[in-house]
Amino acid sequence: MKPVYFTIAGLFSSVIFSQQFNINADLRVRLENRNGYSTLKPVNEKAATFTTQRTRISFDYSYNNIKLVASPQNVRTWGDVLTNSKNDTGINFHEAYGEVKLNDKLSFKIGRQEIAYDDHRILGSIDWTMQAKSHDAFLFKIIPSSKQIIHLGLAYNANKETNFKEIYLPSQYKSLQYAWYNGTFKNLNLSLLILNNGMPYLINGEEKIDYSQTFGPRFVFKKGNWNIDGATYLQTGKINTNRVMANYFTTNINYKFVPSFLAGLGFEYISGKDQDDTSSDIKSFNPLYGTNHKFNGYMDYFYVGNHINTVGLTDFYLNLQYEKDKFSARLSPHYFLSSANIYQLGEKKDNYLGTEIDFTASYKLFENITLDGGFSQMFATTSMEIIKGGNKNNGNNWGFLSIKINPNLFYSNFKIQN
C-alpha cells in the first residue's frame, strides 16, 4: 500500500502545467501566365508559363511562459531540378524563434520571425510570394492595458561568423530599429510607427551605414456598415550620403451594402522625383519591407522589386467585393498616374500611366482546401513605356490559378506535474 500513499501525497503537493503542441502544414501550388507582368512586354517576347510550390511545416510548442516555433519550408518551381536529382537541397527556415512571457505586461521574442503591422504597407509578411518574408530580430512587447500595445524591435545583420569586420554583402539593411504603438478607442483604432533603417554602402572600399527614418500614424474607423482608414508617413535621413525627403498618404472608404457585398473607393499618393530634377536628394518614397503585391494592382508594376527612386505613383482605385458561403470574388480597377513629372527628350509628358483591372475569385472546396484564381489586364500609355520600356500595345496581362492545402496535422494539450 505504500506506493499508493506516496502517489496520493505527490498529487496534492504538485503543480500542474499545461503543454500545447501543434503541427500545421501549408502546401500551395500556383500556376501563372505572365504576359506583360511587372513590366510591359517587348515586341518580340512571348508569355511565360510556370508552376511554383511552397511546402511548409510549422511546429508550435507552448509550455507555461515559453513558446517555440519552427517552420521549415521548401520553395520551388516545377522542373527546376532533374527528376532524379541528388542535389535538391532547397530547404530553409521561414521562422525559428522563441518567445518568453515575463509577466502579464511584458514579453520578448527572439529569432527568425515575421514582422508585419497594420495593413502591411511598411512592414509585411508578403505571404503571396512562396518564400514570404521574415527577419532575424529581437522584439520586446509591452501591453500597458487591454486596449494598448507597444512593440520595440531591432536587428543587426552579418554575413557569417568572423573574427574581424567584413563588408555586408546582401542587398538589404545592415541595422534596423523600430517602435510601434497600437490603441483602440471605441470605434477608432490608432497606430504609430517609427522605423530607423540602416543601409550599408562603400566609400573607398570601407563600409559605412546611413540611416533613414520612416514615421507616421495610421487609423481605422469602424461604425455600422462603414469602414474608413487612412495613413500618412514621412521619410527623412540619409541614404548613401544623399538626403531623404519623401512622403506618403492614403485613405480608403468602404461600405457594406448587404452582408455579402462591399464597395469602396481608395486613393494612394507615393511621392516621386521629377525626371529633370538634377539634385542628389531622394524624394521618392520607399515602402521598404511591406507586402507590396497587395497594393497598386496585382500585376506588380510598382514597388515589387521595381519602381524605386523614380517618379512615384498616384493610384485611384475602386474595390468591389462579393462573399457568400464558400465563394468570394473581387473586382478592382486602378487608375495610375506618376506623382512627379516625366520627360522625354526635354519634353514634359502626360502623368497618366495607365489603367489596370484586377479580378480574383476564391472557393473553399473543403475546410482546409481553397481554390483561387485571377486575371489582370493593363491598359498602358506612352508615359508607361517611357519609365518601363516595352510595348503598351502588346496585350499586357497576367493570370493565375492556385490551390492551398492547410490542414492541422497534430494537436495535443497535455498536463505536466512539477
Salt bridges, closest charged atoms under 4 A:
ASP26 OD2 - ARG28 NH2 3.25
ASP26 OD2 - ARG54 NH1 2.78
GLU32 OE2 - ARG30 NE 3.19
GLU32 OE1 - ARG34 NE 3.01
ASP60 OD2 - LYS67 NZ 3.76
ASP80 OD1 - ARG76 NH2 3.63
ASP88 OD2 - ARG76 NH2 2.92
GLU99 OE2 - LYS141 NZ 2.88
ASP104 OD1 - LYS101 NZ 3.80
GLU114 OE2 - HIS94 NE2 2.70
ASP119 OD2 - ARG218 NE 3.52
ASP127 OD2 - ARG28 NH1 3.13
ASP127 OD1 - ARG54 NH1 3.09
ASP136 OD2 - ARG112 NH1 3.07
GLU166 OE2 - LYS160 NZ 3.17
GLU206 OE2 - LYS208 NZ 3.50
ASP229 OD1 - ARG218 NH2 3.87
GLU268 OE2 - ARG121 NE 2.92
ASP277 OD2 - LYS283 NZ 2.68
ASP281 OD2 - ARG243 NH2 2.88
ASP300 OD1 - HIS293 ND1 2.84
ASP315 OD2 - HIS334 ND1 2.97
GLU347 OE1 - LYS349 NZ 3.62
ASP358 OD2 - HIS334 NE2 3.73
ASP372 OD2 - LYS404 NZ 3.90
